[in-house]
């Protein structure tokens, strides 16, 4: 009996500890600025090991296809990476993302592989061509079929390399993932990356007291369509300053409440997530959690109260304005959203100094939308999934039961 129990335990899949970190823009950044921010994040008072970084592009600003300097900075500071390839571009521009990825693999080898948590292809591309994204003039997006093709190209690029086992996914908003027309994209992913901002859900009761419930309600809805694939939170946050968004008031106190209700709950659930954002002084709304290396509010997680609204909910939301861009729009304007149109976009990830909204745009001044259609799935959403990084609750529950039974013998 004991040997059978040991066999069951040995057969259980090894679980990787969930990572947590922040999003990092590419504009105005170099090795020194990336390294300094990674060190600040890892030692931020009250935060618990936020030593991971989510990137939006593989390309160093100002170059054609040189690997972004955040990679070397991450290796040197022992920071893990969720890589990003910007996908709201045509094939010629995407080839540069692939070239930068291949170059990084060749240059940094096993050190690079050890740092990589996963690879995301695109960020809110479907949101930007959705009805809400177009209404908010969110910039250049991409069609689901092209995204699936780009994911396949990334798989081919890493085949036989040190990154061959890394999970590949996409980042978008929840409304996009629950639209059946995008099921093919979900099938092509190893993980789904979810960007979720109750602050922007202007058609819901989005006061801070309801923020946590709206967040996990969106998470649960995506889980219904994810087919068991992991859901990583790639952007989330509440602004410390900025305009009121329906019932959502931007303030330091409310940002701290949202941190407690969402960030701390994600930590308790052992879910991978990358908060938006370490610092963005000067932006409006401003989502930064720190300034000059110091937290703007208490980041220490407290024990949740019994009335905590972040409990898992199976209810549905009627929101049509969910997403990191919501009603704020993005820098850069699209001249057209029909297939094959040429449009001007903004840079990936916004800027830490004056971002008008979290993470959108294109590093390239002009980008062709391959087949992007304004009739794409309605709603907003930025979700991407990651490979099976942690043991499922059913497996853990079974393993726990075996352990108890084994100890009782």
C-alpha positions in Angstrom: 0.0 0.0 0.0 2.8 2.4 0.9 4.7 1.6 -2.2 1.6 2.3 -4.3 1.1 5.7 -2.6 4.7 6.6 -3.3 4.3 5.6 -6.9 1.2 7.9 -7.2 3.2 10.8 -5.7 6.1 10.2 -8.0 3.8 10.2 -11.0 2.4 13.7 -10.1 3.7 16.4 -12.4 6.3 18.7 -11.0 4.9 22.2 -10.4 6.7 25.4 -11.1 6.3 28.2 -8.6 4.2 31.0 -10.0 6.1 34.1 -11.0 5.1 37.7 -10.4 6.4 40.9 -11.8 5.7 44.1 -13.8 5.3 45.2 -17.4 8.1 47.2 -19.0 7.9 49.5 -21.9 10.5 49.6 -24.6 10.7 53.3 -25.4 13.6 55.2 -24.0 15.1 52.2 -22.4 18.6 50.7 -22.4 20.6 48.1 -20.5 21.2 50.4 -17.5 17.6 51.6 -17.2 16.2 48.1 -17.5 18.7 46.7 -15.0 17.9 49.5 -12.5 14.2 48.9 -12.7 14.5 45.1 -12.4 16.6 45.6 -9.2 14.1 48.0 -7.8 11.2 45.7 -8.5 12.9 42.7 -6.9 13.6 44.6 -3.7 10.5 46.8 -3.5 9.4 47.3 0.1 6.3 45.2 0.9 6.2 43.3 -2.4 7.1 39.7 -2.4 9.7 38.8 -5.0 8.4 40.7 -8.1 11.4 39.5 -10.1 9.8 38.9 -13.5 9.4 41.2 -16.4 6.9 41.2 -19.3 8.1 42.7 -22.6 6.1 43.8 -25.6 8.8 43.4 -28.3 12.0 41.6 -29.0 13.6 44.6 -30.7 15.8 47.2 -29.1 14.4 50.7 -29.7 16.2 52.5 -32.6 17.4 49.3 -34.3 15.9 47.1 -37.0 16.2 43.7 -35.3 18.8 43.9 -32.5 17.6 42.0 -29.4 16.2 44.2 -26.7 18.7 45.1 -24.0 16.2 44.0 -21.3 17.4 40.4 -22.0 21.0 41.0 -20.9 19.7 43.1 -18.0 17.4 40.2 -16.9 20.1 37.6 -17.1 22.4 39.8 -15.0 19.8 40.6 -12.4 18.3 37.1 -12.3 15.0 38.4 -13.6 12.7 36.0 -15.4 11.0 37.1 -18.7 7.7 36.8 -20.5 9.0 37.6 -23.9 6.8 39.5 -26.4 6.8 39.7 -30.2 4.8 42.7 -31.5 2.3 41.3 -34.0 0.1 44.2 -35.2 2.4 44.5 -38.2 2.9 43.0 -41.6 5.1 40.0 -42.4 8.2 42.1 -43.2 8.1 43.8 -39.9 7.3 40.6 -38.0 10.3 39.0 -39.6 12.4 41.5 -37.7 10.8 40.3 -34.4 11.7 36.7 -35.4 15.3 37.8 -36.3 15.7 39.4 -32.9 14.4 36.3 -31.2 16.8 34.0 -33.1 19.7 36.4 -32.4 19.0 36.4 -28.7 19.0 32.6 -28.6 22.3 32.4 -30.4 23.9 35.2 -28.3 22.8 34.3 -24.8 22.2 30.5 -25.1 21.3 28.6 -21.9 21.4 31.7 -19.7 18.6 33.2 -21.9 16.6 29.9 -21.8 16.8 29.8 -18.0 15.3 33.3 -17.8 12.4 32.8 -20.2 9.0 31.9 -18.6 7.1 32.0 -21.9 6.7 33.8 -25.2 3.7 35.9 -26.1 2.8 36.7 -29.7 0.9 39.9 -29.9 -0.8 42.1 -27.3 -4.4 43.2 -27.5 -4.4 42.9 -31.3 -7.9 41.5 -31.4 -9.2 44.1 -29.0 -7.9 46.9 -31.2 -9.9 45.6 -34.2 -13.0 44.9 -32.1 -16.0 47.3 -32.1 -14.9 48.8 -28.8 -11.3 49.1 -29.9 -12.3 50.9 -33.0 -14.6 53.2 -31.1 -11.8 54.1 -28.8 -9.4 54.7 -31.7 -7.0 52.2 -30.2 -4.7 51.9 -33.2 -3.5 49.0 -35.4 -4.7 45.5 -34.6 -4.4 42.1 -36.2 -6.7 39.4 -37.5 -7.0 36.0 -35.7 -5.8 34.1 -38.7 -2.6 36.1 -39.0 -2.0 35.7 -35.3 -2.3 31.9 -35.6 0.1 32.0 -38.5 2.6 34.1 -36.5 2.4 31.7 -33.6 3.3 28.9 -35.9 6.3 30.9 -37.2 7.5 31.4 -33.7 7.2 27.6 -33.0 9.3 26.9 -36.1 11.8 29.5 -35.1 12.5 28.0 -31.6 12.3 24.4 -32.8 15.5 22.6 -31.8 16.8 25.5 -29.8 17.2 26.1 -26.1 13.7 27.7 -26.1 12.0 24.8 -27.8 10.1 23.8 -24.6 8.9 27.2 -23.7 5.1 27.8 -23.9 3.8 30.2 -26.6 0.6 32.2 -26.2 -1.2 35.4 -26.9 -2.3 38.4 -24.8 -5.7 40.0 -25.1 -8.8 41.2 -23.1 -11.4 38.9 -21.8 -14.2 39.9 -24.2 -12.1 38.7 -27.1 -11.4 35.2 -25.6 -15.1 34.5 -24.9 -16.0 35.2 -28.6 -16.4 31.9 -30.4 -14.9 33.4 -33.6 -11.5 33.5 -31.9 -11.5 29.8 -30.8 -8.9 29.0 -33.4 -6.4 31.4 -31.7 -7.0 29.8 -28.3 -6.4 26.4 -29.8 -3.0 27.6 -31.2 -1.9 28.8 -27.8 -0.2 27.0 -24.9 -1.4 29.7 -22.5 -3.7 32.7 -22.5 -2.5 36.1 -21.3 -5.3 38.2 -19.8 -5.3 42.0 -19.5 -8.1 43.0 -17.2 -8.9 46.5 -15.8 -12.2 47.0 -14.0 -11.3 50.7 -13.9 -12.2 50.9 -17.6 -15.4 48.8 -17.4 -17.6 51.8 -17.7 -20.9 49.9 -18.3 -20.5 48.0 -15.1 -20.7 49.0 -11.4 -17.0 49.5 -11.4 -16.5 51.3 -8.1 -13.4 50.1 -6.1 -15.6 48.0 -3.8 -16.6 45.9 -6.8 -13.2 45.9 -8.5 -12.0 42.6 -7.3 -15.3 40.8 -8.1 -15.3 42.2 -11.7 -11.7 41.1 -12.1 -12.2 37.5 -11.1 -15.5 37.3 -12.9 -13.7 38.1 -16.1 -11.0 35.6 -15.2 -13.7 32.9 -14.7 -15.4 33.7 -18.0 -12.1 33.2 -19.9 -11.5 30.0 -18.0 -14.7 28.6 -19.5 -13.2 29.1 -23.0 -9.6 28.3 -22.3 -10.0 24.5 -22.6 -8.0 23.9 -19.4 -5.0 25.9 -20.6 -3.3 28.2 -18.0 -4.4 31.8 -17.8 -1.7 34.2 -16.9 -2.5 37.8 -15.9 -0.4 40.0 -18.1 -1.8 43.4 -17.1 -3.9 44.5 -14.2 -3.9 47.6 -12.0 -5.7 50.6 -10.6 -4.6 54.2 -11.2 -3.4 56.4 -8.4 -4.3 59.5 -10.3 -6.4 60.4 -13.4 -10.0 61.0 -14.3 -13.0 59.2 -12.9 -14.1 56.3 -15.1 -17.8 55.8 -14.5 -17.8 54.9 -10.8 -14.1 54.1 -10.7 -12.1 56.8 -8.9 -8.4 57.0 -9.4 -6.6 57.5 -6.0 -3.8 56.0 -4.0 -6.2 54.5 -1.5 -8.2 52.8 -4.2 -5.0 51.5 -5.9 -4.0 50.0 -2.6 -7.4 48.4 -2.2 -7.2 46.9 -5.7 -3.7 45.6 -5.0 -5.0 43.8 -1.8 -8.1 42.4 -3.6 -6.4 41.3 -6.8 -2.6 41.1 -6.6 -2.6 39.5 -3.2 -5.4 37.1 -4.2 -3.4 36.1 -7.3 -0.4 35.4 -5.0 -2.6 33.3 -2.7 -3.9 31.3 -5.8 -0.3 30.9 -7.1 -1.2 32.4 -10.5 1.5 33.9 -12.7 0.9 37.7 -13.2 2.6 40.9 -14.3 1.2 44.0 -12.8 0.8 47.3 -14.7 3.2 49.0 -13.8 6.3 49.6 -11.7 6.4 53.4 -12.3 4.8 55.8 -14.8 5.0 59.2 -13.2 3.5 61.8 -15.5 1.0 59.5 -17.2 -2.7 60.1 -16.9 -4.2 57.9 -15.7 -1.1 56.8 -13.8 -0.9 53.2 -12.8 2.6 53.1 -11.2 3.0 51.5 -7.8 6.2 53.3 -7.0 8.1 56.5 -7.5 11.9 57.0 -7.1 12.1 53.4 -6.0 9.6 53.8 -3.1 6.1 52.3 -3.0 3.2 54.7 -3.3 1.2 52.6 -1.0 1.5 49.5 1.3 2.3 46.4 -0.9 2.3 44.0 2.0 -0.5 41.5 1.6 -3.0 41.3 4.5 -5.3 38.4 5.4 -8.5 38.8 3.4 -11.7 39.6 5.3 -14.6 37.2 5.1 -16.5 39.7 3.0 -13.7 40.0 0.5 -15.3 40.3 -3.0 -12.5 38.4 -4.8 -14.1 35.0 -4.3 -14.5 33.1 -7.5 -17.7 34.1 -9.3 -19.6 32.3 -12.1 -21.7 35.2 -13.0 -21.3 36.9 -16.3 -20.6 40.6 -17.0 -22.4 42.7 -19.6 -19.5 45.1 -19.8 -18.6 46.3 -23.3 -15.7 48.5 -22.2 -13.3 46.0 -20.5 -9.6 46.3 -21.4 -6.5 48.1 -20.8 -7.5 50.9 -23.2 -11.1 51.2 -22.2 -12.2 54.8 -23.0 -8.8 56.3 -22.7 -7.6 55.3 -26.2 -4.0 55.0 -27.1 -1.3 57.1 -28.6 -1.2 56.7 -32.4 -4.2 56.7 -34.6 -5.4 54.2 -37.1 -6.3 55.5 -40.5 -8.4 52.5 -41.4 -9.5 49.2 -39.8 -10.4 47.3 -42.9 -8.4 44.4 -44.3 -5.2 45.4 -46.0 -5.3 49.0 -44.8 -2.2 50.9 -43.9 -2.4 52.5 -40.5 -0.2 54.4 -38.1 0.3 52.9 -34.7 1.9 53.7 -31.4 4.9 52.0 -29.7 4.5 48.7 -27.8 4.0 49.1 -24.1 3.4 52.8 -24.0 6.0 54.9 -22.2 6.7 55.2 -18.5 6.8 58.9 -18.8 3.6 59.8 -20.6 1.6 56.7 -21.5 -2.0 57.4 -22.1 -3.0 53.8 -21.7 -1.3 50.5 -20.8 0.6 48.6 -23.5 -0.5 49.1 -27.1 0.7 50.2 -30.4 3.5 49.3 -32.9 7.2 50.2 -33.0 6.8 50.7 -36.7 5.5 54.0 -38.0 3.5 52.3 -40.6 2.0 48.8 -40.4 -0.2 46.8 -42.7 -3.0 44.8 -41.1 -3.0 41.5 -42.8 -6.7 40.7 -43.1 -7.7 42.7 -40.0 -11.5 43.3 -40.1 -13.6 45.9 -38.3 -16.2 43.2 -38.0 -14.0 41.1 -35.7 -15.2 40.0 -32.3 -16.8 42.7 -30.3 -15.6 43.7 -26.9 -12.1 44.2 -25.5 -9.7 41.8 -24.2 -6.0 41.0 -23.8 -5.4 37.4 -22.8 -2.6 34.9 -23.3 -2.1 31.5 -21.8 1.0 29.8 -20.6 2.1 26.2 -20.6 1.1 24.0 -17.7 3.2 25.7 -15.2 1.5 24.6 -12.1 -0.2 21.5 -10.9 -3.9 21.5 -11.3 -6.1 21.7 -8.2 -7.5 18.2 -8.9 -4.0 16.7 -9.1 -2.9 18.6 -6.0 -6.0 17.5 -4.2 -5.5 13.9 -5.1 -1.8 14.0 -4.1 -2.8 15.6 -0.8 -5.3 12.8 -0.2 -2.7 10.2 -0.9 -0.2 11.8 1.4 -2.8 11.8 4.3 -3.7 8.2 3.6 0.0 7.3 3.5 0.8 9.0 6.8 -2.2 7.3 8.4 -0.8 3.8 7.6 
